[in-house]
Amino acid sequence: LNDIIGKASGTVMQMHFLAKLLLQEKSLLFVGPTGTREAASINSFLRQLPHEKYVMCQINFAVQTSAKQTRDISLTELE
């Protein structure tokens, strides 16, 4: 997947902040219009991390997702 994802300036910037904040154990939310490769970039980065130390939990949202649905999904995924 790394070979498929182009190293556009936005992607490089996303990876920079993802790496920096992850090492500091800070939360990070990537938000953007459809087609800007947030999910693909993040998934590519996360799959390279040691599986013993990190657990990947991916939650996808749509434009129609409400705040209540977001909270319910997050709480369910954490359990």
N, C-alpha and C positions, 0 to 999 in steps of 0.2 A: 504494500500500500504506500510506503514511503516513496517508491519510484513513481507512483501515479500522481501523488499530490505535488503540484507545482510549488516552487518556493517563491511565491508572490510576496511582496513586502508585507501584506497583511498577515499571511501565514507565518512568516518569520517573526513578526512582532508578537503574534499569539503564542508561538512556541517559547519565545523569550520570557514572556510574563508567566506562562504556565510553569516553566522550569523554576523560575525564581520563587514564585509563590508556593509551589509544591514543596520545595526544600525548606521553606519557612512554616510549613503546615498551615497555610492560609487558604481560605475558601476563594473560589474564583468562578464566576458565571460568564460564559461567552454567549452573547446575544447578537443576532444579526439577521438581515433579510435572508430569505430562502435562497440557497445556491451559493452562499459565501463560504462554504466548506468548514464551518465551525466544528460540526460533529466529526467529519472525516479527519481533520487535523488533530483534534483532541484524542480521538480513538487511536490514531497512529502513534501519538506520543505515549499514551497510557499503556498500550500493549507492549511497549519496550521496557516498562518498569518491572522490577522483581515481583513475581506473584506472591512470594512469601510475605512481603511487606505491605503491598497495596491490593485492595479489592476494588474492581471497577464496577460501578453501579451506574448504568445509563438510563436516563428517563427522557423520553422525547415528548415534546409538547407541540400543539397546533395553535393557530391563532385563536381558535375558539375555546381554548383551555382557560377556565376561570381560576381565580385565586384560591377558591375552596377546593377545586379539583387538584390544583398544584399541591396544596397542603396535604390533602388526603393521599395523593400518590407518593409524596415524599415520606410521610409517616409509614405507609405500607411498605415501601422499599427498605426503610431502615430496620423494620422488624424482621 
